[in-house]
Amino acid sequence: MTLRPGTMRLACMFSSILLFGAAGLLLFISLQDPTELAPQQVPGEPLHLFLLSLASTFPPGVSRDGDLKTSTEKVIRDLSSRTPRDLNVRVPDQPQPHPKMGARLRLPQRRRRLLIKKMPAAVAIPANSSSETFIRLGTQALDSHWVGLHRSQQERKRVMQEACAKYRASSSRRAVTPRHVSRIFVEDRHRVLYCEVPKAGCSNWKRVLMVLAGLASSTADIQHNTVHYGSALKRLDTFDRQGILHRLSTYTKMLFVREPFERLVSAFRDKFEHPNSYYHPVFGKAILARYRANASREALRTGSGVRFPEFVQYLLDVHRPVGMDIHWDHVSRLCSPCLIDYDFVGKFESMEDDANFFLSLIHAPRNLTFPRFKDRHSQEARTTARITHQYFAQLSALQRQRTYDFYYMDYLMFNYSKPFADLY
């Protein structure tokens, strides 16, 4: 069969077009950067998901379980070589997309916090908003110490929330007032809210906040009076309602607590066993006049020499002659944990680990660690469980029980054991 000349010309033109197209495609591929052919990580995408998508592009002959695992561990080492050993690898900031695209990709602040809180324990750790992402890349990369601290945080929050649900059911329906946040200090640069619990490391925590805020270069440079009587740190109740609610919903909220009996003894030793121009004349005089039968004139004049059983009598008296003081008030009243959803609950008993873990989570400067020095009466031994038992041995069994009942919510909410076997 003989083709017509017109048909032959069309066939030749079509074949030429196909050949030129194939040659152009090969030339385009040869000029491309090989890295551009690999999947690119989307800004904000967890690195472990990106690595999995990258693994799906490997040729069939490449072992994903072997080679990818080796590559992943190398990435972990490279990324963490400049950071302390941590539960999570800090991913460097990604290049920012076009502003309009970023607006679509960026989750609202509150929603991001809710998503972080709902993540499984093995995936993420709650923290304040940051351009860096906390991730987990596999059990081989995890430091068991940091894993334990994270699980401890989850357990503390669970116990606290269960206690609130059981005994303070109406709290969640109450509105936050300035009174509820009057003990909360604000650090805006790192978006931190700290609820002050006296005798639970509060002096040193305020020093840390001042360094975070750029008000001092070192915690060692800040004197006691500057910490407690200066106005460098703002309290949350000094803001208007909108400012209060905005910070409560977007900042990282934390508090540190202490075993209640130990905290009480620490407060007594500090305020009544050393000269004090406020607690002796205000509290000491009233306590001695009411609870010491044959108080001397000198004692009534100065308010000095209050004994621990007399102090406990005042504490348990519903008609106490002077009001409550923050140094021995309940944590549940100072910080309203059933009304305010704290992101981090630390304990005085594990202060160094908890504090430095928290500082890592908020991306504090690497050279900032929680100070170890004793704020006042540095030559005197810290109040320990043994010292606490010596003071409580001066009380009757009934007084110990009533004191335990007084602090029952703090014992329950923060999961402290009964300090004496005869308590019920």
C-alpha positions in Angstrom: 0.0 0.0 0.0 1.5 3.3 -1.1 1.1 6.4 1.2 0.1 9.7 -0.3 2.8 12.4 -0.2 0.7 14.6 2.1 0.3 11.7 4.6 4.0 11.0 4.6 4.8 14.7 5.3 2.4 14.7 8.4 4.0 11.5 9.7 7.5 12.9 9.4 6.4 16.2 11.2 4.8 14.2 14.0 7.9 12.0 14.5 10.1 15.1 14.5 8.0 16.8 17.2 8.2 13.7 19.4 12.0 13.5 19.0 12.5 17.2 19.8 10.1 16.9 22.9 12.0 13.9 24.3 15.4 15.6 23.7 14.1 18.7 25.5 12.8 16.7 28.5 16.2 14.9 28.9 18.0 18.2 28.7 15.7 19.7 31.4 16.2 16.8 33.8 20.0 16.9 33.3 20.1 20.5 34.3 18.1 20.2 37.5 19.6 20.2 41.0 19.2 16.6 42.3 18.0 17.9 45.6 15.1 19.6 43.9 13.8 16.2 42.8 13.5 14.9 46.4 10.4 15.7 48.5 10.8 19.0 50.4 9.7 19.5 54.0 6.7 21.7 54.4 7.3 24.5 57.0 5.9 23.3 60.3 5.8 19.6 59.1 7.2 17.3 61.8 10.5 15.9 60.7 9.6 12.3 61.4 6.7 12.5 58.9 9.0 14.2 56.3 11.6 11.4 56.7 8.9 8.8 56.2 7.8 10.5 52.9 11.4 10.7 51.9 11.8 7.0 52.5 9.0 6.2 50.1 11.0 7.7 47.2 14.0 5.3 47.7 14.5 2.6 45.0 13.3 -0.9 45.8 16.8 -2.1 46.4 17.4 0.3 49.3 16.5 -1.0 52.8 14.2 1.5 54.5 14.6 -0.2 57.9 18.4 -0.2 57.7 19.6 2.7 55.6 16.8 5.1 56.7 17.3 4.2 60.3 21.1 5.0 59.9 20.4 8.2 58.1 17.7 9.3 60.6 20.1 8.7 63.5 22.8 10.8 61.7 20.3 13.6 61.3 19.4 13.4 65.0 23.1 13.6 66.0 23.7 16.5 63.6 20.8 18.5 64.8 21.4 17.8 68.5 25.2 18.3 68.4 24.8 21.9 69.7 22.1 21.2 72.2 22.1 19.5 75.6 20.7 16.0 75.7 17.1 16.5 75.6 13.8 14.6 75.1 13.3 16.4 71.8 15.4 17.5 68.8 14.9 21.2 68.0 14.4 21.6 64.3 16.0 24.7 62.8 13.6 27.4 61.6 12.3 26.7 58.1 12.4 29.3 55.3 9.3 31.4 55.5 6.7 31.1 52.7 4.9 34.0 51.0 3.0 36.0 53.7 -0.4 35.1 52.3 0.5 31.4 52.2 1.9 31.6 55.7 -1.4 33.1 56.9 -3.2 30.0 55.6 -0.7 27.6 57.0 -0.3 29.2 60.5 -2.7 27.8 63.1 -4.2 30.3 65.6 -2.2 30.5 68.8 -4.9 28.9 71.0 -5.6 26.1 68.6 -1.9 25.3 68.4 -1.7 25.0 72.2 -4.8 22.7 72.2 -3.3 20.5 69.5 0.0 20.3 71.4 -1.8 19.3 74.7 -3.8 16.6 72.9 -0.7 15.0 71.3 0.3 11.5 72.6 3.1 11.5 75.1 5.4 9.8 72.6 5.0 12.6 70.0 5.2 16.0 71.6 5.7 18.1 74.7 3.6 21.1 75.5 5.4 24.4 75.4 4.7 27.9 74.6 4.5 29.0 70.9 7.8 28.8 69.1 9.2 28.8 65.6 10.9 25.6 66.5 9.1 22.2 66.7 9.5 19.6 69.4 9.5 16.2 67.9 10.3 12.6 68.6 12.3 10.6 66.0 12.4 7.2 67.6 13.2 5.5 70.9 16.9 5.2 70.1 17.2 9.0 70.1 15.5 9.6 73.4 17.2 10.2 76.7 15.3 8.2 79.3 15.8 10.9 81.9 13.9 13.5 79.9 11.3 10.9 79.0 10.8 10.4 82.7 10.4 14.1 83.4 7.8 14.4 80.6 5.8 11.5 81.9 6.0 12.9 85.4 4.5 16.1 84.1 1.7 14.3 82.5 1.0 12.3 85.7 1.0 15.5 87.9 -1.4 17.3 85.6 -3.7 14.2 85.6 -3.8 13.9 89.4 -4.4 17.7 89.7 -7.2 17.6 87.2 -8.9 14.6 88.8 -8.8 16.3 92.2 -10.3 19.4 90.8 -13.0 17.5 89.0 -13.9 15.6 92.2 -13.8 18.4 94.8 -14.0 21.6 92.9 -16.5 20.9 90.2 -17.9 24.4 90.1 -14.4 26.1 89.6 -14.4 25.6 85.8 -17.5 27.6 85.5 -16.2 30.6 87.4 -14.8 33.7 85.8 -11.1 34.6 86.3 -10.8 37.7 88.4 -7.8 39.8 89.2 -7.7 38.2 92.7 -7.2 34.8 91.1 -4.1 36.0 89.2 -2.6 38.3 91.9 0.3 35.9 92.6 1.2 35.3 89.0 4.3 37.1 87.5 4.6 37.9 83.8 7.7 37.5 81.6 6.7 38.7 78.1 9.8 37.9 76.1 9.5 34.2 76.6 5.8 34.3 77.2 5.9 32.8 80.7 3.4 33.1 83.6 4.8 32.0 87.0 2.5 31.6 90.0 4.5 32.4 93.1 4.3 29.9 95.9 6.4 31.2 98.9 8.9 28.7 100.4 9.0 26.7 97.2 11.9 28.4 95.5 10.0 31.5 94.6 12.9 33.9 95.2 15.2 32.1 92.8 12.4 31.7 90.2 11.8 35.5 90.2 15.6 35.9 89.7 15.3 33.6 86.7 12.4 35.6 85.3 14.4 38.8 85.6 17.3 37.3 83.6 14.8 36.0 81.0 13.4 39.5 80.7 16.8 41.0 80.2 16.8 42.9 83.5 20.0 41.2 84.7 22.8 39.2 83.2 23.0 36.7 86.0 20.8 35.4 88.8 23.8 35.8 91.2 23.7 39.6 90.7 20.2 40.1 92.0 19.8 40.9 95.7 17.0 39.7 97.9 15.4 43.1 98.3 15.4 43.6 94.6 13.6 40.3 94.1 10.8 40.9 96.7 10.5 44.6 97.0 11.3 45.9 93.5 8.8 46.4 90.7 10.9 45.0 87.9 8.5 42.1 87.3 4.9 42.7 86.5 2.0 40.9 88.1 -0.8 39.6 85.9 -3.5 41.5 87.8 -1.9 44.8 86.7 -3.2 44.3 83.2 -6.7 44.9 82.0 -9.1 42.1 81.5 -8.2 41.6 77.9 -4.5 41.5 78.7 -5.1 39.0 81.5 -7.2 36.6 79.3 -4.8 37.0 76.3 -1.8 35.9 78.4 -3.7 33.1 80.2 -4.7 31.6 76.8 -1.3 32.0 75.0 1.5 32.0 77.5 3.1 29.0 79.2 1.8 28.8 82.7 3.8 27.1 85.5 4.0 26.8 89.2 6.2 25.0 91.7 4.9 23.3 94.9 6.4 21.8 98.0 5.4 19.2 100.5 2.9 21.1 102.7 4.2 20.2 106.2 7.8 20.9 105.0 6.7 24.2 103.5 5.0 25.2 106.8 8.0 24.4 108.9 10.3 26.4 106.5 8.0 29.4 106.8 8.0 29.2 110.6 11.8 28.9 110.8 12.2 31.9 108.4 9.7 34.2 109.9 9.7 33.4 113.7 13.2 32.0 114.5 15.1 35.0 113.1 14.6 38.7 113.7 11.9 40.1 111.5 10.5 43.6 111.6 7.1 42.6 110.2 6.2 39.1 111.3 7.2 39.5 115.0 5.2 42.7 115.7 2.2 41.8 113.5 1.8 38.0 113.9 4.1 37.3 116.9 2.4 39.7 119.3 -1.1 38.4 118.4 -0.1 34.8 118.7 1.6 35.1 122.1 -1.3 37.2 123.5 -3.9 34.6 122.5 -2.1 31.2 122.9 0.5 31.7 125.6 -1.0 31.7 129.1 1.7 33.5 131.0 3.5 35.5 128.3 6.1 37.9 129.6 5.8 41.6 129.0 8.9 41.5 126.9 7.4 38.8 124.7 4.2 40.7 124.3 6.1 43.9 123.5 8.3 42.4 120.8 6.4 39.4 119.6 9.6 37.4 119.6 9.9 33.8 120.7 6.8 32.2 119.2 7.0 28.4 119.5 5.9 26.0 116.8 2.9 24.6 118.7 1.6 28.1 119.3 2.0 28.9 115.6 0.0 25.8 114.7 -2.7 26.8 117.2 -3.0 30.1 115.4 -3.1 28.4 112.0 -5.9 26.1 113.0 -8.0 28.7 114.8 -11.0 29.6 112.7 -11.1 32.9 114.7 -7.4 33.5 114.3 -6.4 37.0 115.6 -4.6 38.0 112.4 -5.4 36.9 108.9 -3.8 34.3 106.6 -0.4 34.9 105.1 0.9 33.8 101.7 3.8 31.9 103.3 1.5 29.3 104.8 -1.7 29.7 102.7 -2.8 26.8 100.6 -1.4 26.5 97.1 -4.9 25.8 95.9 -5.9 29.3 97.1 -2.7 31.1 95.9 -2.7 29.8 92.4 -6.3 28.6 91.7 -5.1 25.5 89.8 -8.7 24.3 89.4 -9.6 27.5 87.5 -6.3 28.1 85.7 -5.0 25.3 83.5 -1.3 25.2 84.3 1.0 23.8 81.6 3.8 22.8 83.9 3.8 21.7 87.6 7.2 21.5 89.2 8.1 20.3 92.6 10.6 21.7 95.1 11.8 18.2 95.9 13.0 17.7 92.3 13.7 21.4 91.7 16.9 21.2 89.7 15.6 18.6 87.2 12.2 20.2 86.8 13.4 23.8 86.6 16.1 23.1 83.9 13.6 20.9 82.0 11.2 23.8 81.9 13.9 26.3 80.9 14.7 23.9 78.0 11.1 23.8 76.9 10.7 27.6 76.7 14.1 27.9 74.8 15.8 29.9 77.6 19.4 30.9 77.0 21.6 27.8 77.2 23.8 29.3 79.9 20.8 30.0 82.2 20.2 27.3 84.8 18.2 27.4 88.1 20.4 28.8 90.9 21.2 26.5 93.8 22.1 29.1 96.4 19.9 29.6 99.5 18.3 33.0 99.4 18.3 33.8 103.2 20.0 32.4 106.3 22.5 30.7 104.0 24.5 29.2 106.9 21.4 27.4 108.2 20.4 24.0 106.9 17.5 23.8 104.5 14.3 22.5 105.9 14.2 18.7 105.1 11.8 15.9 105.9 13.8 15.0 108.9 13.8 18.5 110.3 10.0 18.7 109.6 9.4 15.6 111.6 11.3 17.1 114.5 9.0 20.1 114.6 5.8 18.1 114.2 6.9 15.8 117.0 6.1 18.7 119.3 2.4 18.5 118.4 -0.2 16.1 119.6 -1.6 13.5 117.3 -4.8 15.5 117.0 -2.9 18.7 116.0 -1.0 16.8 113.3 -4.3 15.4 112.0 -6.0 18.8 111.9 -2.9 20.3 110.2 -3.1 17.5 107.6 -6.8 18.2 107.1 -6.0 21.9 106.7 -3.7 21.1 103.8 -5.6 18.1 102.5 -6.3 19.6 99.1 -2.6 20.4 98.5 -1.7 16.9 99.5 -4.3 15.5 97.2 -3.8 17.8 94.2 0.0 17.4 94.1 0.1 13.8 95.1 2.1 14.0 98.3 2.1 11.0 100.6 0.9 11.3 104.2 3.9 12.4 106.3 2.9 10.4 109.4 1.6 6.8 109.6 -1.2 7.6 112.1 -2.9 10.1 109.8 -6.1 9.1 108.2 
